[in-house]
Amino acid sequence: RSSDAGPAKFKPPSKPVIVDKQRQTAERRFLSPEFIPPRGRTNPLKFSVERKDMIQRRKVLSIPEFYVGHILAVTTADPYANGKTSRFVGICIRRGGKGLGATFVLRNVIEDQGVEICFELYNPRIQEIQVLKLEKRLDDNLMYLRDALPEYSTFDVNMKPQSYLDHEEVPVNKLQVRMKPKPWSKRWERPNYNIKGIKFELPEEKMKEAQKWSKPWLEFDMLREYDTSKIEEKIWKEVNEELKK
Amino acid sequence: MRLSVAAAISHGRVFRRFGGSPRSRLNLLRNLVTALVRHERIEAPWARVDEMRGYAERLIDYAKRGDHDEKAMRMADFWLTEKDLIHKLFKVLAPRYQPHPGKYTRMLQIPNRASVDRAKMAVIELKGNPFPPLIRPQPDSEKTLLNQLLKGYREDMQRAARA
């Protein structure tokens, strides 16, 4: 006799999963690259003392999260300008330095003249750093904008800050930049620069000749890799705890 | 003015050059790593063994990731020139070192090479190999003064406990 074992067991409906978008911001951890100590034989005490000073400065001035390719507006204290402040808007080309000497270079073309200013993140003269446009580029280093057509480096000085939501990922702009005719300041087509953001309009032979300088063994050289994941986590926890106080 | 002094300074450089191009340096170390994985204990000049040790340990770290990892497979494919050793690396060596977090090799210096160059040699072995150990730990003999005094003390205590 085919019979069910009594009435079917009551299965309650699955509980609704509430995805709180504001909670997800805590999942995206960003640690500014100047906190990560470089590989070397220096005493870690130096880095921890520097980190304390950096956190002290960050409590006074809020330094936003930014990458290479963002468009920033920086106001610095200038004794010779009327209003005593000077504002510069530009695209971040490069972030360099570790610790308190961390710098970033902003580039803009003003009245047909390319201008690059290297600011120090922890300079006490800097009064405000404002992110106008969020956008990551394909490379870590946009120095090739010097040899690109000037339209790619011009940004409106009175640009309004673009509003962005906290929890979204930073968008990557896959723009391929067109270059001025050669000669360039550096041979950007060579593989050691590893640039993905240029639209090379060079003939095929030149591209093949540039590949002669490629070093295919470099990716297998294991001792050159610097794994920073654990260091980053430790420092991120430390920095966050200090900033919350 | 001597402009070539800058070329002779090597402050903070950790990699030895081994008198050749960077490609030939990696090829040399690659052969040594392959030999180590095959024989598990090899003798070679001290400097080469010292350079190769870091690469061998990192290779085992990559192997611990498992052979489904694409990067680990590419690394093993480059570093082991004899392809049957890739199987040995992932199936024998990686499980052997799974419980340990690091330091999979032991390097000891040997008397200089017997040939004309008298090179400083070293032996490197993977821990847990099937050969007899390189260093036999010698326990203290019973005839030393301290051991004799301790033995006398132990016997006194046993006599006092019995009485």
Boltz contact constraints between the chains, C-beta under 6 A:
constraints:
  - contact:
      token1: [A, 217]
      token2: [B, 23]
      max_distance: 6.0
  - contact:
      token1: [A, 217]
      token2: [B, 26]
      max_distance: 6.0
  - contact:
      token1: [A, 220]
      token2: [B, 78]
      max_distance: 6.0
  - contact:
      token1: [A, 222]
      token2: [B, 55]
      max_distance: 6.0
  - contact:
      token1: [A, 222]
      token2: [B, 58]
      max_distance: 6.0
  - contact:
      token1: [A, 223]
      token2: [B, 54]
      max_distance: 6.0
